[in-house]
Each structure stands twice: as C-alpha cells, then as structure tokens.
Amino acid sequence: MNTNNNGGKGIDWDGELQMLMESSGIKLAELVRPSWKTRAWRRIRGARAVGAAVAITVPLMWVTAGSGAPAAAVAPVLVWLAGWIGYGAWISLGRPDWSITAHTARDLGTAGFHATSRFCFAHSRPLRARWRAWRAARDRDRAEVASVPTIA
C-alpha cells in the first residue's frame, strides 16, 4: 500500500481507492451506477433470510391460529414464530450491532414524527382557518363594543 500521507493530514483515502481501482483494471470514467431495477433486485436477493423465515413461519402461524387451541396457548407460539421472522430480517440486514440499530431506530422515529407532524398540520388547516375567523370576529365584536359610548 502506498503511504500517501497527504501532507501530514492523514491518509488520502480517495486517492488510495482510486489507485487501487486503477491498478485492478477498473476505469473510473466507465463506472455507471446500476439502474433502480438492478439495485432493487439485488436488495431482494440479499433478503433471502427473511424470505425464507416468512415462507416457513407464515404457514405454521396459519395452521397454529386455525387449530382451535385456546388463545392462551396459541398466542405465545405466534409470538415465537414472529420472532423467527424478526431474526431472519436481522440476518438479512447484515446482523447490525446495537449502535447501528439505535441510529436506525432514531432515524425512523424522527422520520415518523416528521411525517405525522406534516400530516396533522395539513389536515388541521380547516380547523385553523375556522379558529382564525372566530378570533377575528371576536376581536371585531370587542372593538365595536369598546367604541360604543357608555353613559356614566
């Protein structure tokens, strides 16, 4: 490996990667990002573990739920089988550690909060318009009452 120290500022990783690619016969000018269909297909193929978990556990869940057994006996089995689907998803995601899981959960929570906030704001516009109209009418009525001379 070339020790390109970039003038004492650490290793120039972009330069190192470029040199490695060029030495491997990869021409940077010919690199093209795959189409969205290719990327989606690669993701689907990469999620084989969750697909297998779903394919195996869903029929088992269906048979278990339709067996006629008491709910107290069926519910724990269904939760256990759902856990196997979650385990397959965890494997398909590349077995992320707790820091990745925490960041993903935070990002999903933030995105969910923002989506909910935008939805509520968009759907409360008529209510806000009525509130502003009511407040304007109330202020107008108060101004009219205040302008009427009183006999003291």
C-alpha positions as CSV (number, residue, x, y, z in Angstrom):
1,M,0.0,0.0,0.0
2,N,1.2,3.4,-0.8
3,T,1.7,5.6,2.2
4,N,0.2,8.7,0.7
5,N,0.0,10.9,3.8
6,N,-1.5,13.9,2.1
7,G,1.0,16.4,3.5
8,G,0.8,15.3,7.1
9,K,-3.0,15.4,7.2
10,G,-3.6,11.7,7.3
11,I,-4.2,9.1,4.6
12,D,-5.8,10.3,1.4
13,W,-8.4,7.5,1.2
14,D,-9.9,8.8,-2.1
15,G,-6.5,8.8,-3.7
16,E,-5.8,5.3,-2.3
17,L,-9.1,3.9,-3.6
18,Q,-8.5,5.5,-7.0
19,M,-5.1,4.0,-7.2
20,L,-6.4,0.6,-6.1
21,M,-9.2,0.7,-8.7
22,E,-6.8,1.7,-11.5
23,S,-4.3,-1.0,-10.5
24,S,-7.2,-3.5,-10.6
25,G,-8.1,-2.5,-14.2
26,I,-11.2,-0.6,-13.2
27,K,-11.5,2.6,-15.3
28,L,-13.1,5.4,-13.3
29,A,-14.5,7.1,-16.4
30,E,-16.6,3.9,-17.3
31,L,-18.2,3.5,-13.9
32,V,-22.0,3.7,-14.2
33,R,-24.5,3.4,-11.3
34,P,-26.8,0.4,-11.8
35,S,-30.4,1.1,-12.6
36,W,-33.0,1.2,-9.8
37,K,-34.4,-2.1,-11.0
38,T,-31.0,-3.8,-10.7
39,R,-30.5,-2.2,-7.2
40,A,-33.9,-3.3,-6.1
41,W,-33.4,-6.8,-7.4
42,R,-30.0,-7.0,-5.5
43,R,-31.8,-5.9,-2.3
44,I,-34.5,-8.6,-2.8
45,R,-31.9,-11.3,-3.4
46,G,-30.0,-10.1,-0.3
47,A,-33.0,-10.5,1.8
48,R,-33.2,-14.3,1.3
49,A,-33.1,-15.0,5.1
50,V,-36.2,-13.0,5.8
51,G,-38.0,-14.5,2.8
52,A,-37.2,-18.0,4.0
53,A,-38.3,-17.1,7.5
54,V,-41.6,-15.8,6.2
55,A,-42.1,-18.7,3.8
56,I,-41.6,-21.2,6.7
57,T,-43.3,-19.5,9.6
58,V,-46.4,-18.0,8.0
59,P,-47.9,-21.3,7.1
60,L,-47.0,-22.6,10.6
61,M,-48.7,-19.5,12.1
62,W,-51.7,-20.0,9.9
63,V,-52.1,-23.7,11.0
64,T,-51.5,-22.8,14.6
65,A,-54.0,-19.9,14.6
66,G,-56.6,-22.1,12.9
67,S,-56.0,-25.1,15.1
68,G,-58.8,-24.3,17.6
69,A,-56.5,-24.3,20.6
70,P,-57.1,-21.8,23.4
71,A,-55.7,-18.3,22.8
72,A,-53.5,-18.6,25.9
73,A,-51.7,-21.5,24.1
74,V,-51.7,-20.1,20.6
75,A,-50.5,-16.5,21.4
76,P,-47.0,-17.5,22.7
77,V,-46.4,-19.8,19.7
78,L,-47.4,-17.0,17.3
79,V,-45.1,-14.5,19.1
80,W,-42.3,-17.0,19.0
81,L,-42.8,-17.6,15.3
82,A,-42.9,-13.9,14.6
83,G,-39.6,-13.7,16.5
84,W,-38.1,-16.0,13.8
85,I,-39.3,-13.6,11.1
86,G,-37.5,-10.8,13.0
87,Y,-34.4,-12.9,13.3
88,G,-34.5,-13.5,9.5
89,A,-34.8,-9.8,9.0
90,W,-31.9,-9.2,11.3
91,I,-29.7,-11.6,9.3
92,S,-30.9,-10.0,6.0
93,L,-29.9,-6.6,7.3
94,G,-26.3,-7.9,7.9
95,R,-26.6,-8.5,11.6
96,P,-26.4,-4.9,12.7
97,D,-24.9,-4.1,16.1
98,W,-26.6,-2.0,18.8
99,S,-25.2,1.3,17.6
100,I,-26.5,0.8,14.1
101,T,-29.8,-0.3,15.5
102,A,-30.0,2.7,17.7
103,H,-29.2,5.1,14.9
104,T,-31.7,3.4,12.6
105,A,-34.4,3.5,15.3
106,R,-33.7,7.2,15.9
107,D,-33.8,8.0,12.2
108,L,-37.0,6.0,11.7
109,G,-38.6,7.7,14.8
110,T,-37.6,11.1,13.6
111,A,-38.9,10.4,10.1
112,G,-42.1,9.1,11.6
113,F,-42.6,12.1,13.8
114,H,-42.0,14.5,10.9
115,A,-44.4,12.6,8.7
116,T,-47.0,12.6,11.4
117,S,-46.5,16.3,12.1
118,R,-46.8,17.2,8.4
119,F,-49.9,15.1,8.1
120,C,-51.5,16.7,11.2
121,F,-50.6,20.2,10.0
122,A,-52.0,19.6,6.5
123,H,-55.2,18.1,7.9
124,S,-55.8,20.7,10.5
125,R,-55.8,23.6,8.1
126,P,-59.7,23.9,8.0
127,L,-59.7,23.9,11.9
128,R,-57.0,26.6,12.0
129,A,-58.9,28.7,9.4
130,R,-62.1,28.5,11.5
131,W,-60.2,29.4,14.6
132,R,-58.7,32.5,13.0
133,A,-62.1,33.5,11.6
134,W,-63.7,33.1,15.1
135,R,-60.9,35.1,16.7
136,A,-61.1,37.8,14.1
137,A,-64.9,38.0,14.7
138,R,-64.4,38.1,18.4
139,D,-61.8,40.9,18.2
140,R,-64.1,42.8,15.8
141,D,-67.0,42.5,18.2
142,R,-64.9,43.6,21.1
143,A,-63.7,46.6,19.1
144,E,-67.3,47.6,18.3
145,V,-68.4,47.2,21.9
146,A,-65.4,49.3,23.1
147,S,-66.3,52.1,20.6
148,V,-69.9,52.5,21.8
149,P,-70.0,55.4,24.3
150,T,-71.3,54.5,27.7
151,I,-73.4,56.7,30.0
152,A,-71.6,57.1,33.2
